[in-house]
Amino acid sequence: MENNSRRPVIAITLNDKDKAKEKLAFWLILFLWAITIPCYFILPEKIPMHINFKSEIDAWDNRTYIFMLPFIATLIYLVLSIINRYPQYFNYMEAVTQSNAERLYTWGTRLLRNIKLAIVAGFSLESFNVIAIAKYPQFSNNPLSIAMQWVPAVLIFAVTIRHFIKKNNN
């Protein structure tokens, strides 16, 4: 096992796409809270808490549950943002040296940034879906609602696979 304390500590410069992704994730978090807070007041007392694979609502909870999704998204956003500042502690598939540290750290932080953006986007979609179903329960059988239930997992999977394919083609 490689000793992480011997890895070089370098600052990673973000390119314009990286900066745009950081800003987009931040604005999605703000948007998530901006739609959740006012919607809380128009939701019924009980809202769907879980929707199974058949698009059936199989658990209901108090409408305060609607704050769990933005809270968890914000927590994940903050934790991943902090972790992304320390790429020297990430696990890499090759030994980190002074000559390859910048390339590996850039790759590692970019992957984490993309996953963070996918998670925040997924939580935003799921929050919208829960709000829509709480207001209009028949929406749970709508193809758009069904798609929104699968988008978060597909986004994270696609971002991760794309990142590894792109890395191997470079």
BALOBA-1460 file (C-alpha; in Angstrom, 3 decimals):
// residues 170
<rec num="1" residu="m" x="0.000" y="0.000" z="0.000"/>
<rec num="2" residu="e" x="1.307" y="3.394" z="-0.959"/>
<rec num="3" residu="n" x="2.018" y="5.896" z="1.799"/>
<rec num="4" residu="n" x="-0.241" y="8.908" z="1.122"/>
<rec num="5" residu="s" x="1.892" y="11.203" z="3.271"/>
<rec num="6" residu="r" x="4.657" y="10.983" z="0.639"/>
<rec num="7" residu="r" x="2.414" y="12.079" z="-2.183"/>
<rec num="8" residu="p" x="2.963" y="15.563" z="-3.518"/>
<rec num="9" residu="v" x="0.516" y="18.226" z="-2.369"/>
<rec num="10" residu="i" x="-0.265" y="20.507" z="-5.298"/>
<rec num="11" residu="a" x="-3.034" y="22.946" z="-6.119"/>
<rec num="12" residu="i" x="-5.232" y="21.873" z="-9.000"/>
<rec num="13" residu="t" x="-6.269" y="24.623" z="-11.379"/>
<rec num="14" residu="l" x="-9.845" y="24.359" z="-12.564"/>
<rec num="15" residu="n" x="-10.557" y="24.897" z="-16.228"/>
<rec num="16" residu="d" x="-13.671" y="26.745" z="-17.405"/>
<rec num="17" residu="k" x="-15.755" y="23.551" z="-17.613"/>
<rec num="18" residu="d" x="-14.785" y="22.584" z="-14.071"/>
<rec num="19" residu="k" x="-15.713" y="26.051" z="-12.792"/>
<rec num="20" residu="a" x="-19.033" y="25.887" z="-14.652"/>
<rec num="21" residu="k" x="-19.840" y="22.508" z="-13.089"/>
<rec num="22" residu="e" x="-19.039" y="23.834" z="-9.618"/>
<rec num="23" residu="k" x="-21.290" y="26.843" z="-10.184"/>
<rec num="24" residu="l" x="-24.074" y="24.695" z="-11.626"/>
<rec num="25" residu="a" x="-24.010" y="22.334" z="-8.636"/>
<rec num="26" residu="f" x="-24.108" y="25.308" z="-6.257"/>
<rec num="27" residu="w" x="-27.029" y="26.923" z="-8.111"/>
<rec num="28" residu="l" x="-28.896" y="23.619" z="-8.206"/>
<rec num="29" residu="i" x="-28.609" y="23.403" z="-4.414"/>
<rec num="30" residu="l" x="-29.984" y="26.935" z="-4.091"/>
<rec num="31" residu="f" x="-32.748" y="26.150" z="-6.587"/>
<rec num="32" residu="l" x="-33.620" y="22.973" z="-4.696"/>
<rec num="33" residu="w" x="-34.135" y="24.943" z="-1.492"/>
<rec num="34" residu="a" x="-35.917" y="27.739" z="-3.369"/>
<rec num="35" residu="i" x="-38.574" y="25.370" z="-4.706"/>
<rec num="36" residu="t" x="-38.846" y="23.237" z="-1.572"/>
<rec num="37" residu="i" x="-39.500" y="25.970" z="0.997"/>
<rec num="38" residu="p" x="-42.493" y="27.602" z="-0.731"/>
<rec num="39" residu="c" x="-43.909" y="24.245" z="-1.868"/>
<rec num="40" residu="y" x="-43.970" y="23.011" z="1.724"/>
<rec num="41" residu="f" x="-46.847" y="25.369" z="2.441"/>
<rec num="42" residu="i" x="-49.011" y="24.076" z="-0.408"/>
<rec num="43" residu="l" x="-48.388" y="20.351" z="0.108"/>
<rec num="44" residu="p" x="-50.912" y="18.083" z="1.798"/>
<rec num="45" residu="e" x="-50.120" y="16.880" z="5.341"/>
<rec num="46" residu="k" x="-49.006" y="13.462" z="4.043"/>
<rec num="47" residu="i" x="-46.643" y="13.145" z="1.096"/>
<rec num="48" residu="p" x="-45.089" y="10.122" z="-0.629"/>
<rec num="49" residu="m" x="-41.903" y="8.984" z="1.024"/>
<rec num="50" residu="h" x="-41.123" y="6.006" z="-1.186"/>
<rec num="51" residu="i" x="-42.175" y="4.869" z="-4.643"/>
<rec num="52" residu="n" x="-41.438" y="1.257" z="-5.583"/>
<rec num="53" residu="f" x="-40.297" y="-0.114" z="-8.940"/>
<rec num="54" residu="k" x="-43.915" y="-0.486" z="-10.057"/>
<rec num="55" residu="s" x="-44.398" y="3.284" z="-9.572"/>
<rec num="56" residu="e" x="-46.667" y="2.632" z="-6.619"/>
<rec num="57" residu="i" x="-46.471" y="4.813" z="-3.546"/>
<rec num="58" residu="d" x="-45.703" y="2.369" z="-0.739"/>
<rec num="59" residu="a" x="-44.842" y="4.770" z="2.085"/>
<rec num="60" residu="w" x="-46.208" y="8.126" z="3.180"/>
<rec num="61" residu="d" x="-44.872" y="10.588" z="5.740"/>
<rec num="62" residu="n" x="-45.474" y="14.041" z="7.137"/>
<rec num="63" residu="r" x="-44.862" y="16.863" z="4.678"/>
<rec num="64" residu="t" x="-41.765" y="17.953" z="6.647"/>
<rec num="65" residu="y" x="-40.100" y="14.977" z="4.939"/>
<rec num="66" residu="i" x="-39.826" y="17.204" z="1.857"/>
<rec num="67" residu="f" x="-36.882" y="18.937" z="3.565"/>
<rec num="68" residu="m" x="-34.919" y="15.689" z="3.816"/>
<rec num="69" residu="l" x="-34.042" y="15.632" z="0.130"/>
<rec num="70" residu="p" x="-32.509" y="19.150" z="-0.014"/>
<rec num="71" residu="f" x="-30.847" y="18.567" z="3.353"/>
<rec num="72" residu="i" x="-29.189" y="15.332" z="2.205"/>
<rec num="73" residu="a" x="-28.250" y="16.890" z="-1.157"/>
<rec num="74" residu="t" x="-26.676" y="19.861" z="0.616"/>
<rec num="75" residu="l" x="-24.803" y="17.599" z="3.023"/>
<rec num="76" residu="i" x="-23.448" y="15.449" z="0.174"/>
<rec num="77" residu="y" x="-22.544" y="18.590" z="-1.786"/>
<rec num="78" residu="l" x="-20.580" y="20.003" z="1.167"/>
<rec num="79" residu="v" x="-18.827" y="16.738" z="2.024"/>
<rec num="80" residu="l" x="-17.789" y="16.095" z="-1.594"/>
<rec num="81" residu="s" x="-16.627" y="19.717" z="-1.951"/>
<rec num="82" residu="i" x="-14.396" y="19.338" z="1.100"/>
<rec num="83" residu="i" x="-13.072" y="15.923" z="0.069"/>
<rec num="84" residu="n" x="-12.284" y="17.269" z="-3.401"/>
<rec num="85" residu="r" x="-9.756" y="19.663" z="-1.879"/>
<rec num="86" residu="y" x="-7.506" y="16.780" z="-0.843"/>
<rec num="87" residu="p" x="-6.835" y="14.682" z="-3.959"/>
<rec num="88" residu="q" x="-3.557" y="13.433" z="-2.495"/>
<rec num="89" residu="y" x="-5.652" y="11.104" z="-0.280"/>
<rec num="90" residu="f" x="-7.736" y="9.608" z="-3.110"/>
<rec num="91" residu="n" x="-7.132" y="6.060" z="-4.271"/>
<rec num="92" residu="y" x="-5.600" y="5.851" z="-7.730"/>
<rec num="93" residu="m" x="-4.982" y="2.921" z="-10.011"/>
<rec num="94" residu="e" x="-1.303" y="3.789" z="-10.326"/>
<rec num="95" residu="a" x="1.364" y="5.070" z="-7.977"/>
<rec num="96" residu="v" x="1.328" y="8.836" z="-7.565"/>
<rec num="97" residu="t" x="4.644" y="10.493" z="-8.337"/>
<rec num="98" residu="q" x="5.726" y="14.083" z="-8.732"/>
<rec num="99" residu="s" x="5.544" y="13.712" z="-12.514"/>
<rec num="100" residu="n" x="2.010" y="12.298" z="-12.711"/>
<rec num="101" residu="a" x="0.401" y="13.908" z="-9.645"/>
<rec num="102" residu="e" x="-1.176" y="16.819" z="-11.492"/>
<rec num="103" residu="r" x="-2.720" y="14.545" z="-14.124"/>
<rec num="104" residu="l" x="-4.055" y="12.058" z="-11.544"/>
<rec num="105" residu="y" x="-5.295" y="14.726" z="-9.142"/>
<rec num="106" residu="t" x="-7.045" y="16.574" z="-11.969"/>
<rec num="107" residu="w" x="-8.660" y="13.345" z="-13.120"/>
<rec num="108" residu="g" x="-9.715" y="12.370" z="-9.578"/>
<rec num="109" residu="t" x="-11.145" y="15.762" z="-8.668"/>
<rec num="110" residu="r" x="-12.952" y="15.994" z="-11.995"/>
<rec num="111" residu="l" x="-14.584" y="12.601" z="-11.439"/>
<rec num="112" residu="l" x="-15.725" y="13.619" z="-7.963"/>
<rec num="113" residu="r" x="-16.988" y="16.972" z="-9.285"/>
<rec num="114" residu="n" x="-19.012" y="15.230" z="-12.007"/>
<rec num="115" residu="i" x="-20.471" y="12.760" z="-9.523"/>
<rec num="116" residu="k" x="-21.335" y="15.626" z="-7.157"/>
<rec num="117" residu="l" x="-23.153" y="17.443" z="-9.956"/>
<rec num="118" residu="a" x="-25.026" y="14.258" z="-10.933"/>
<rec num="119" residu="i" x="-26.069" y="13.653" z="-7.317"/>
<rec num="120" residu="v" x="-27.299" y="17.227" z="-6.858"/>
<rec num="121" residu="a" x="-29.189" y="17.071" z="-10.175"/>
<rec num="122" residu="g" x="-30.684" y="13.727" z="-9.168"/>
<rec num="123" residu="f" x="-31.839" y="15.015" z="-5.794"/>
<rec num="124" residu="s" x="-33.341" y="18.066" z="-7.515"/>
<rec num="125" residu="l" x="-35.311" y="15.857" z="-9.902"/>
<rec num="126" residu="e" x="-36.422" y="13.566" z="-7.106"/>
<rec num="127" residu="s" x="-37.584" y="16.536" z="-5.013"/>
<rec num="128" residu="f" x="-39.574" y="17.874" z="-7.934"/>
<rec num="129" residu="n" x="-41.066" y="14.413" z="-8.475"/>
<rec num="130" residu="v" x="-42.097" y="14.050" z="-4.819"/>
<rec num="131" residu="i" x="-43.658" y="17.520" z="-4.821"/>
<rec num="132" residu="a" x="-45.544" y="16.770" z="-8.054"/>
<rec num="133" residu="i" x="-46.803" y="13.400" z="-6.776"/>
<rec num="134" residu="a" x="-47.771" y="14.875" z="-3.399"/>
<rec num="135" residu="k" x="-49.880" y="17.500" z="-5.160"/>
<rec num="136" residu="y" x="-51.161" y="15.150" z="-7.896"/>
<rec num="137" residu="p" x="-50.882" y="11.454" z="-6.817"/>
<rec num="138" residu="q" x="-51.847" y="10.230" z="-10.299"/>
<rec num="139" residu="f" x="-48.552" y="11.729" z="-11.552"/>
<rec num="140" residu="s" x="-46.721" y="8.704" z="-10.098"/>
<rec num="141" residu="n" x="-47.863" y="6.646" z="-13.117"/>
<rec num="142" residu="n" x="-46.856" y="9.317" z="-15.610"/>
<rec num="143" residu="p" x="-43.892" y="8.360" z="-17.866"/>
<rec num="144" residu="l" x="-42.142" y="11.599" z="-16.867"/>
<rec num="145" residu="s" x="-42.408" y="10.682" z="-13.187"/>
<rec num="146" residu="i" x="-41.131" y="7.173" z="-13.870"/>
<rec num="147" residu="a" x="-38.197" y="8.604" z="-15.836"/>
<rec num="148" residu="m" x="-37.376" y="11.038" z="-13.016"/>
<rec num="149" residu="q" x="-37.179" y="8.109" z="-10.601"/>
<rec num="150" residu="w" x="-34.480" y="6.461" z="-12.728"/>
<rec num="151" residu="v" x="-32.532" y="9.525" z="-13.846"/>
<rec num="152" residu="p" x="-30.427" y="9.934" z="-10.657"/>
<rec num="153" residu="a" x="-29.007" y="6.406" z="-10.810"/>
<rec num="154" residu="v" x="-28.512" y="6.572" z="-14.578"/>
<rec num="155" residu="l" x="-26.775" y="9.966" z="-14.290"/>
<rec num="156" residu="i" x="-24.278" y="8.774" z="-11.686"/>
<rec num="157" residu="f" x="-23.613" y="5.539" z="-13.598"/>
<rec num="158" residu="a" x="-23.200" y="7.353" z="-16.919"/>
<rec num="159" residu="v" x="-20.912" y="10.037" z="-15.502"/>
<rec num="160" residu="t" x="-18.689" y="7.438" z="-13.867"/>
<rec num="161" residu="i" x="-18.491" y="5.158" z="-16.910"/>
<rec num="162" residu="r" x="-17.907" y="8.093" z="-19.269"/>
<rec num="163" residu="h" x="-15.126" y="9.375" z="-17.048"/>
<rec num="164" residu="f" x="-13.312" y="6.028" z="-17.052"/>
<rec num="165" residu="i" x="-13.751" y="5.572" z="-20.815"/>
<rec num="166" residu="k" x="-12.482" y="9.095" z="-21.451"/>
<rec num="167" residu="k" x="-9.472" y="8.512" z="-19.183"/>
<rec num="168" residu="n" x="-8.550" y="5.275" z="-20.967"/>
<rec num="169" residu="n" x="-8.812" y="6.928" z="-24.394"/>
<rec num="170" residu="n" x="-6.378" y="9.734" z="-23.464"/>
